[in-house]
Amino acid sequence: MIWAYFYVMKNEPEQVHEVAPNHAQYWRQTHASERGGPFSDRSGGLIIFESSNEETAAETVADDPFQRAELLAHWRLKAWEPVPSRSNLRTLLAHR
């Protein structure tokens, strides 16, 4: 399954700046993250990742250094069903 992890940071820029490298390294090391990054105003971010079920997805999110450092004001984890683009759809249909 594909998951969307949306989060909003607390207004603690010094702590966020200190933890951000660990957060980025964590998501690189999970090898589950497909896409992700901060919002342009650095108020939070969005990570799209794969996990077999909601329980393991929640465990992955719980281990995020931003979560462990209690730097998030709000966050959501939702199963996501992306709609393929037309070019990707043609490729998918050609392989059936």
ROZATOR-156305 format. One line per field, with one value per residue: residue number from 1; residue in one letter; x, y, z of N, C-alpha, C, O in turn. Coordinates in nm, 2 decimals, always signed. Example, Ala and Ser with C-alpha at 12.3 -4.5 7.8 and 13.67 -1.06 7.14 Angstrom:
2
seq <- c(1/2);
type <- c(a/s);
nX <- c(+1.32/+1.28);
nY <- c(-0.57/-0.22);
nZ <- c(+0.78/+0.71);
caX <- c(+1.23/+1.37);
caY <- c(-0.45/-0.11);
caZ <- c(+0.78/+0.71);
cX <- c(+1.32/+1.29);
cY <- c(-0.33/+0.00);
cZ <- c(+0.78/+0.79);
oX <- c(+1.42/+1.34);
oY <- c(-0.33/+0.11);
oZ <- c(+0.85/+0.80);
END
This chain:
96
seq <- c(1/2/3/4/5/6/7/8/9/10/11/12/13/14/15/16/17/18/19/20/21/22/23/24/25/26/27/28/29/30/31/32/33/34/35/36/37/38/39/40/41/42/43/44/45/46/47/48/49/50/51/52/53/54/55/56/57/58/59/60/61/62/63/64/65/66/67/68/69/70/71/72/73/74/75/76/77/78/79/80/81/82/83/84/85/86/87/88/89/90/91/92/93/94/95/96);
type <- c(m/i/w/a/y/f/y/v/m/k/n/e/p/e/q/v/h/e/v/a/p/n/h/a/q/y/w/r/q/t/h/a/s/e/r/g/g/p/f/s/d/r/s/g/g/l/i/i/f/e/s/s/n/e/e/t/a/a/e/t/v/a/d/d/p/f/q/r/a/e/l/l/a/h/w/r/l/k/a/w/e/p/v/p/s/r/s/n/l/r/t/l/l/a/h/r);
nX <- c(+0.08/+0.03/+0.12/+0.04/+0.20/+0.15/+0.26/+0.28/+0.50/+0.59/+0.64/+0.93/+1.20/+1.48/+1.52/+1.40/+1.57/+1.80/+1.72/+1.64/+1.83/+1.86/+1.60/+1.57/+1.77/+1.67/+1.44/+1.56/+1.69/+1.49/+1.41/+1.16/+1.04/+0.90/+0.86/+0.91/+0.93/+1.00/+0.75/+0.74/+0.76/+0.87/+0.71/+0.63/+0.58/+0.55/+0.54/+0.55/+0.51/+0.58/+0.42/+0.33/+0.09/-0.14/-0.06/+0.23/+0.29/+0.22/+0.40/+0.64/+0.61/+0.60/+0.86/+0.99/+1.23/+1.14/+0.89/+0.97/+1.12/+0.91/+0.83/+0.62/+0.33/+0.09/-0.02/-0.09/-0.17/-0.24/-0.39/-0.31/-0.43/-0.29/-0.37/-0.29/-0.09/-0.17/+0.03/+0.16/-0.05/-0.10/+0.13/+0.10/-0.13/-0.04/+0.12/-0.03);
nY <- c(-0.12/+0.23/+0.52/+0.84/+1.08/+1.35/+1.64/+1.91/+2.15/+2.24/+2.57/+2.60/+2.67/+2.64/+2.39/+2.23/+2.27/+2.15/+1.88/+1.81/+1.70/+1.44/+1.35/+1.35/+1.16/+0.94/+0.88/+0.83/+0.60/+0.41/+0.31/+0.30/+0.53/+0.70/+0.96/+1.28/+1.57/+1.90/+2.16/+2.46/+2.69/+2.58/+2.50/+2.25/+1.92/+1.66/+1.32/+1.04/+0.71/+0.35/+0.07/-0.23/-0.25/-0.07/-0.07/-0.12/+0.10/+0.31/+0.25/+0.31/+0.59/+0.67/+0.63/+0.84/+1.10/+1.36/+1.31/+1.17/+1.37/+1.53/+1.75/+1.81/+1.98/+1.90/+1.61/+1.37/+1.05/+0.87/+0.62/+0.61/+0.63/+0.67/+0.82/+0.71/+0.89/+0.98/+0.89/+0.70/+0.53/+0.43/+0.28/+0.10/-0.04/-0.15/-0.35/-0.55);
nZ <- c(+0.00/-0.05/+0.12/+0.26/+0.44/+0.61/+0.76/+1.01/+1.14/+1.48/+1.61/+1.64/+1.54/+1.57/+1.70/+1.51/+1.29/+1.39/+1.42/+1.16/+0.97/+1.07/+1.04/+0.76/+0.69/+0.81/+0.66/+0.41/+0.47/+0.53/+0.29/+0.20/+0.13/-0.14/-0.25/-0.12/+0.09/+0.22/+0.27/+0.08/+0.25/+0.47/+0.68/+0.73/+0.59/+0.34/+0.29/+0.08/+0.09/+0.09/+0.25/+0.40/+0.55/+0.77/+1.03/+1.02/+0.88/+1.05/+1.26/+1.13/+1.09/+1.35/+1.43/+1.31/+1.34/+1.38/+1.50/+1.73/+1.86/+1.93/+1.77/+1.60/+1.53/+1.42/+1.25/+0.99/+0.87/+0.59/+0.38/+0.04/-0.29/-0.58/-0.89/-1.20/-1.44/-1.78/-1.96/-1.80/-1.76/-2.02/-2.05/-1.84/-1.93/-2.17/-2.08/-2.00);
caX <- c(+0.00/+0.10/+0.08/+0.08/+0.23/+0.15/+0.29/+0.30/+0.59/+0.57/+0.72/+1.06/+1.29/+1.62/+1.52/+1.37/+1.69/+1.89/+1.67/+1.60/+1.92/+1.83/+1.47/+1.60/+1.85/+1.58/+1.35/+1.64/+1.73/+1.38/+1.39/+1.01/+1.00/+0.90/+0.87/+0.89/+1.01/+0.93/+0.67/+0.84/+0.77/+0.93/+0.61/+0.60/+0.62/+0.47/+0.62/+0.48/+0.59/+0.51/+0.42/+0.24/-0.04/-0.15/+0.02/+0.37/+0.31/+0.22/+0.53/+0.74/+0.59/+0.63/+1.01/+1.05/+1.30/+1.05/+0.79/+1.04/+1.15/+0.79/+0.84/+0.51/+0.20/-0.02/+0.02/-0.19/-0.12/-0.36/-0.37/-0.33/-0.44/-0.26/-0.42/-0.17/-0.10/-0.21/+0.14/+0.18/-0.16/-0.07/+0.24/+0.04/-0.22/+0.04/+0.19/-0.14);
caY <- c(+0.00/+0.36/+0.60/+0.98/+1.13/+1.50/+1.70/+2.05/+2.17/+2.34/+2.69/+2.58/+2.66/+2.60/+2.25/+2.17/+2.28/+2.06/+1.74/+1.79/+1.61/+1.30/+1.31/+1.32/+1.04/+0.83/+0.84/+0.77/+0.46/+0.32/+0.26/+0.29/+0.66/+0.72/+1.10/+1.36/+1.69/+2.01/+2.27/+2.57/+2.78/+2.50/+2.48/+2.10/+1.84/+1.55/+1.20/+0.93/+0.59/+0.22/-0.01/-0.34/-0.23/+0.05/-0.09/-0.10/+0.24/+0.39/+0.23/+0.39/+0.73/+0.69/+0.64/+0.96/+1.18/+1.48/+1.26/+1.13/+1.49/+1.60/+1.88/+1.82/+2.04/+1.82/+1.52/+1.27/+0.93/+0.83/+0.54/+0.69/+0.56/+0.77/+0.80/+0.72/+0.98/+0.92/+0.82/+0.58/+0.45/+0.36/+0.19/-0.01/-0.11/-0.22/-0.47/-0.65);
caZ <- c(+0.00/-0.05/+0.23/+0.26/+0.57/+0.61/+0.89/+1.03/+1.25/+1.58/+1.58/+1.72/+1.42/+1.61/+1.72/+1.38/+1.21/+1.45/+1.39/+1.02/+0.90/+1.11/+0.98/+0.62/+0.68/+0.85/+0.55/+0.31/+0.52/+0.53/+0.15/+0.17/+0.08/-0.28/-0.27/+0.00/+0.11/+0.30/+0.20/+0.05/+0.36/+0.58/+0.79/+0.75/+0.47/+0.29/+0.25/+0.02/+0.11/+0.08/+0.37/+0.38/+0.62/+0.85/+1.15/+1.00/+0.83/+1.17/+1.33/+1.05/+1.12/+1.50/+1.45/+1.25/+1.44/+1.42/+1.60/+1.86/+1.93/+1.96/+1.70/+1.51/+1.58/+1.36/+1.14/+0.94/+0.79/+0.51/+0.26/-0.08/-0.42/-0.68/-1.02/-1.30/-1.55/-1.91/-2.01/-1.72/-1.78/-2.14/-2.02/-1.76/-2.01/-2.27/-2.02/-1.95);
cX <- c(+0.09/+0.04/+0.13/+0.09/+0.25/+0.17/+0.32/+0.39/+0.54/+0.66/+0.84/+1.17/+1.43/+1.62/+1.49/+1.49/+1.79/+1.85/+1.65/+1.70/+1.89/+1.70/+1.50/+1.67/+1.76/+1.50/+1.43/+1.67/+1.61/+1.36/+1.24/+0.96/+1.01/+0.93/+0.85/+0.97/+0.93/+0.84/+0.77/+0.86/+0.83/+0.84/+0.58/+0.64/+0.52/+0.57/+0.52/+0.57/+0.51/+0.52/+0.31/+0.10/-0.03/-0.06/+0.17/+0.39/+0.31/+0.35/+0.64/+0.73/+0.63/+0.78/+1.07/+1.11/+1.21/+0.95/+0.86/+1.08/+1.03/+0.79/+0.72/+0.38/+0.08/+0.04/-0.09/-0.12/-0.25/-0.31/-0.40/-0.34/-0.42/-0.33/-0.31/-0.20/-0.13/-0.09/+0.17/+0.07/-0.15/+0.03/+0.18/-0.05/-0.15/+0.10/+0.09/-0.15);
cY <- c(+0.12/+0.45/+0.75/+1.03/+1.28/+1.55/+1.85/+2.07/+2.26/+2.46/+2.69/+2.56/+2.61/+2.45/+2.18/+2.16/+2.17/+1.91/+1.71/+1.69/+1.46/+1.25/+1.27/+1.19/+0.92/+0.78/+0.79/+0.62/+0.37/+0.25/+0.24/+0.42/+0.67/+0.87/+1.17/+1.49/+1.79/+2.10/+2.38/+2.67/+2.71/+2.48/+2.33/+2.03/+1.73/+1.44/+1.10/+0.81/+0.46/+0.14/-0.12/-0.32/-0.11/+0.04/-0.06/+0.05/+0.34/+0.37/+0.31/+0.54/+0.76/+0.70/+0.76/+1.05/+1.31/+1.43/+1.23/+1.26/+1.58/+1.74/+1.90/+1.88/+1.95/+1.72/+1.42/+1.16/+0.87/+0.73/+0.62/+0.60/+0.66/+0.72/+0.81/+0.82/+0.91/+0.84/+0.70/+0.48/+0.37/+0.25/+0.07/-0.10/-0.20/-0.35/-0.57/-0.76);
cZ <- c(+0.00/+0.05/+0.22/+0.40/+0.56/+0.75/+0.89/+1.15/+1.35/+1.55/+1.68/+1.61/+1.46/+1.63/+1.59/+1.30/+1.26/+1.42/+1.25/+0.95/+0.94/+1.05/+0.83/+0.60/+0.72/+0.73/+0.43/+0.35/+0.52/+0.40/+0.12/+0.10/-0.07/-0.32/-0.14/+0.00/+0.19/+0.21/+0.18/+0.16/+0.48/+0.70/+0.82/+0.62/+0.44/+0.24/+0.20/+0.03/+0.11/+0.22/+0.35/+0.44/+0.71/+0.97/+1.13/+0.95/+0.96/+1.25/+1.26/+1.08/+1.26/+1.52/+1.38/+1.36/+1.48/+1.52/+1.73/+1.93/+1.96/+1.90/+1.60/+1.58/+1.54/+1.26/+1.11/+0.86/+0.72/+0.40/+0.14/-0.20/-0.53/-0.81/-1.12/-1.40/-1.68/-1.97/-1.93/-1.74/-1.91/-2.12/-1.94/-1.84/-2.12/-2.21/-1.97/-2.05);
oX <- c(+0.20/-0.08/+0.23/+0.00/+0.35/+0.11/+0.37/+0.37/+0.46/+0.76/+0.85/+1.23/+1.49/+1.71/+1.55/+1.53/+1.86/+1.94/+1.65/+1.65/+1.90/+1.68/+1.44/+1.64/+1.77/+1.49/+1.38/+1.67/+1.64/+1.30/+1.21/+0.86/+1.12/+1.01/+0.78/+1.06/+0.81/+0.86/+0.87/+0.96/+0.85/+0.89/+0.51/+0.73/+0.42/+0.66/+0.43/+0.68/+0.39/+0.63/+0.21/+0.00/+0.08/+0.00/+0.23/+0.50/+0.39/+0.40/+0.73/+0.84/+0.69/+0.83/+1.19/+1.05/+1.22/+0.91/+0.81/+1.08/+1.05/+0.75/+0.71/+0.34/-0.01/+0.14/-0.18/-0.02/-0.34/-0.21/-0.49/-0.26/-0.51/-0.33/-0.24/-0.31/-0.12/-0.11/+0.20/+0.09/-0.17/+0.02/+0.21/-0.04/-0.19/+0.13/+0.13/-0.23);
oY <- c(+0.12/+0.45/+0.77/+1.01/+1.33/+1.50/+1.90/+2.01/+2.35/+2.45/+2.76/+2.46/+2.54/+2.38/+2.07/+2.06/+2.11/+1.83/+1.59/+1.61/+1.37/+1.14/+1.17/+1.11/+0.81/+0.66/+0.70/+0.54/+0.24/+0.14/+0.18/+0.42/+0.65/+0.90/+1.12/+1.50/+1.78/+2.10/+2.40/+2.74/+2.77/+2.46/+2.30/+2.08/+1.71/+1.47/+1.06/+0.81/+0.46/+0.15/-0.09/-0.38/-0.05/+0.14/+0.01/+0.10/+0.43/+0.47/+0.37/+0.60/+0.86/+0.76/+0.78/+1.08/+1.35/+1.51/+1.28/+1.26/+1.69/+1.84/+2.00/+1.82/+1.93/+1.76/+1.40/+1.19/+0.83/+0.76/+0.70/+0.50/+0.72/+0.60/+0.91/+0.85/+0.79/+0.73/+0.59/+0.36/+0.25/+0.14/-0.05/-0.22/-0.30/-0.44/-0.67/-0.85);
oZ <- c(+0.05/+0.07/+0.16/+0.48/+0.51/+0.84/+0.80/+1.26/+1.33/+1.47/+1.77/+1.61/+1.38/+1.58/+1.57/+1.24/+1.18/+1.39/+1.21/+0.87/+0.86/+1.02/+0.79/+0.52/+0.65/+0.71/+0.36/+0.26/+0.51/+0.39/+0.01/+0.03/-0.13/-0.41/-0.05/-0.08/+0.22/+0.09/+0.26/+0.17/+0.59/+0.81/+0.92/+0.55/+0.51/+0.17/+0.26/-0.01/+0.11/+0.28/+0.28/+0.39/+0.73/+1.01/+1.21/+0.97/+0.96/+1.31/+1.33/+1.11/+1.29/+1.61/+1.39/+1.46/+1.59/+1.61/+1.84/+2.06/+2.01/+1.96/+1.53/+1.69/+1.62/+1.20/+1.19/+0.79/+0.79/+0.34/+0.14/-0.22/-0.59/-0.84/-1.12/-1.44/-1.69/-2.02/-1.99/-1.74/-1.91/-2.18/-1.97/-1.83/-2.15/-2.29/-1.91/-2.03);
END
